[in-house]
């Protein structure tokens, strides 16, 4: 049985509803105009400064808002975390599919979208399989330990200034991995990971493929709202 939203709201005391509305208005102002002062928050939300400060302190205690040394308010860690989670993995796969296809078109090697899994693992979410007769087969759904792997470094954002990391024969014999981070505002959303036979990827080819992978990672990052160049510097 469907419940009308108005019926739900009618069960909530009007004062409580008004407090939630005001807090949400303040949170929206902080997210849109940060860094923003208390006076500006009060003005934009048409609230007394004392009311705005009380609600902002509550939001700060919950991690939704942070206050810097100068007293200005910014989005807090909780907002950033919830925003990242709100972008569902399926949506991320859809955003990444064109880039994965272009990597395969330009290299012939298999390309994966990888995210952090449970614990210290990487989870392979999606693949565009290579076009060579001998190619890396699908790892979709597989979770691997992050330690000492190129994709782990990419998911931590620990890549050289070139924007990617190439690694030979680390997890599987005779397999070269090239990984680059997909950045989002506030962190790393995922990594792109090219995998192919080492005999086909010499040093020069690895550099060429690395640029392709890092460029496509930047394309996805831009769709997520990240300024890849600013993040890399």
C-alpha positions in Angstrom: 0.0 0.0 0.0 1.4 3.4 -1.0 1.6 6.1 1.7 1.1 9.7 0.6 4.1 11.9 1.4 1.7 14.5 2.9 0.4 11.8 5.3 3.9 11.1 6.5 4.7 14.7 7.0 1.5 15.3 8.9 2.6 12.8 11.5 5.8 14.8 12.1 5.4 17.8 14.5 5.4 21.0 12.5 8.2 22.4 14.6 10.5 19.5 13.8 9.7 19.7 10.1 10.6 23.4 10.2 13.9 22.7 11.9 14.8 20.0 9.3 13.9 22.4 6.5 16.0 25.1 7.9 19.0 22.8 8.4 18.7 21.5 4.8 18.5 25.1 3.5 21.7 25.9 5.4 23.4 22.8 4.2 22.5 23.7 0.6 23.9 27.2 1.0 27.2 25.8 2.4 27.6 23.3 -0.4 26.8 25.8 -3.1 28.7 28.9 -1.8 31.6 27.6 0.3 33.6 29.0 2.0 30.7 30.9 3.4 30.4 33.0 6.6 27.8 32.7 9.3 26.4 36.1 8.3 26.0 35.0 4.7 24.3 31.8 5.8 22.0 33.7 8.0 21.2 36.2 5.2 20.6 33.6 2.4 18.3 31.5 4.6 16.6 34.4 6.2 17.4 33.2 9.7 18.6 34.9 12.8 22.3 34.5 13.3 21.8 32.6 16.5 19.4 30.1 14.9 21.7 29.6 11.9 24.7 29.1 14.3 22.8 26.5 16.4 21.8 24.5 13.3 25.3 24.8 11.7 26.8 23.5 14.9 24.5 20.5 14.8 25.4 19.9 11.1 29.1 20.2 12.1 28.8 17.7 14.9 27.3 15.2 12.4 30.1 15.8 9.9 27.9 17.4 7.3 29.6 20.8 7.7 33.1 21.8 8.6 34.3 25.1 9.9 37.8 26.4 9.0 40.2 28.4 11.1 38.7 31.7 9.8 35.2 30.7 10.9 33.9 30.0 7.4 31.8 27.0 6.7 32.5 24.3 4.1 31.0 20.9 3.2 32.1 18.2 5.7 33.4 14.7 5.2 30.0 13.1 5.6 28.6 15.1 2.7 31.5 14.1 0.5 31.1 10.4 1.5 27.4 10.4 0.9 27.8 12.1 -2.4 30.2 9.5 -3.6 27.9 6.7 -2.5 24.9 8.3 -4.1 26.7 7.9 -7.4 25.8 4.3 -7.7 28.3 1.7 -9.1 25.9 1.1 -12.0 26.0 4.8 -12.9 29.8 4.7 -12.7 29.9 1.7 -15.0 27.6 3.6 -17.5 29.9 6.6 -17.4 33.0 4.4 -17.9 31.8 2.2 -20.7 32.7 4.6 -23.6 36.2 5.1 -22.2 36.7 1.4 -21.8 35.6 0.9 -25.4 38.0 3.6 -26.6 40.9 2.0 -24.7 40.2 -1.3 -26.4 39.8 0.4 -29.8 43.2 2.1 -29.5 45.2 -0.7 -27.8 43.5 -4.0 -28.6 44.0 -5.0 -24.9 41.3 -5.6 -22.2 40.3 -2.7 -20.1 38.7 -2.8 -16.6 36.8 -0.4 -14.3 37.9 -1.1 -10.7 36.7 0.2 -7.4 37.7 -0.3 -3.7 36.1 -3.5 -2.4 35.7 -4.7 1.2 38.8 -4.5 3.4 42.0 -3.8 1.5 40.8 -5.2 -1.9 40.0 -4.0 -5.4 36.8 -5.1 -7.0 36.6 -5.4 -10.8 33.3 -4.0 -11.9 33.3 -3.9 -15.7 35.4 -4.9 -18.7 35.7 -4.2 -22.3 37.5 -7.3 -23.6 40.5 -7.0 -25.9 40.3 -7.8 -29.6 43.5 -9.9 -29.9 43.1 -13.7 -30.1 45.3 -13.9 -27.0 43.9 -11.5 -24.4 43.1 -11.1 -20.8 39.8 -12.8 -19.9 37.2 -11.2 -17.8 37.8 -10.6 -14.1 34.4 -8.9 -13.5 33.3 -9.7 -10.0 36.8 -10.7 -8.8 38.3 -9.0 -5.7 42.1 -8.9 -5.3 44.4 -7.7 -2.6 45.6 -4.1 -3.2 49.0 -4.4 -1.8 51.9 -3.7 -4.2 49.7 -3.6 -7.3 49.4 -0.9 -9.9 45.6 -0.8 -9.5 46.0 -0.4 -5.7 48.3 2.6 -6.2 45.8 4.1 -8.6 42.9 3.6 -6.1 45.0 5.4 -3.5 46.0 8.2 -5.9 49.7 7.2 -5.6 50.8 7.5 -9.2 53.7 9.4 -10.8 53.2 12.8 -12.5 52.5 11.0 -15.8 49.1 10.0 -14.2 49.5 6.2 -14.5 51.5 3.3 -13.2 52.7 0.4 -15.3 53.7 -2.9 -13.8 55.0 -6.2 -15.2 54.3 -9.8 -14.0 53.2 -8.8 -10.5 49.9 -10.6 -9.9 49.9 -13.0 -12.9 53.0 -14.2 -14.7 53.5 -12.6 -18.1 50.8 -10.0 -17.6 51.4 -6.3 -17.7 49.0 -3.9 -15.9 48.6 -0.2 -16.5 46.4 1.7 -14.1 45.2 5.3 -13.7 43.0 6.8 -11.0 39.5 8.2 -11.8 39.2 11.2 -9.6 36.1 12.8 -8.2 35.8 15.9 -6.0 37.4 15.0 -2.7 39.0 11.7 -3.7 39.3 8.7 -6.0 36.1 7.2 -7.4 37.7 4.2 -9.3 40.6 3.2 -11.4 41.0 2.2 -15.1 43.2 -0.9 -15.5 44.5 -2.2 -18.8 45.8 -5.8 -18.7 47.6 -7.6 -21.5 50.4 -10.1 -22.2 53.8 -8.8 -21.4 55.3 -10.0 -24.6 53.1 -7.6 -26.5 53.7 -4.5 -24.3 57.3 -3.3 -24.3 58.4 -0.2 -22.4 57.6 2.2 -25.2 54.2 0.6 -25.8 53.5 0.7 -22.0 54.1 4.5 -22.0 51.9 5.0 -25.0 49.1 2.9 -23.4 49.6 4.6 -20.1 48.8 8.0 -21.7 45.7 6.5 -23.3 44.5 5.1 -20.0 45.2 8.2 -18.0 43.5 10.4 -20.6 40.3 8.3 -20.4 40.4 8.3 -16.6 40.5 12.1 -16.8 37.5 12.0 -19.1 35.5 10.0 -16.6 36.7 12.3 -13.8 35.5 15.3 -15.6 32.1 13.8 -15.9 32.2 13.3 -12.1 33.0 16.9 -11.5 36.8 16.6 -10.9 39.4 18.9 -12.3 41.9 16.3 -13.2 44.7 18.7 -13.9 44.3 20.6 -10.6 44.1 17.3 -8.7 47.3 16.0 -10.2 49.4 19.1 -9.4 
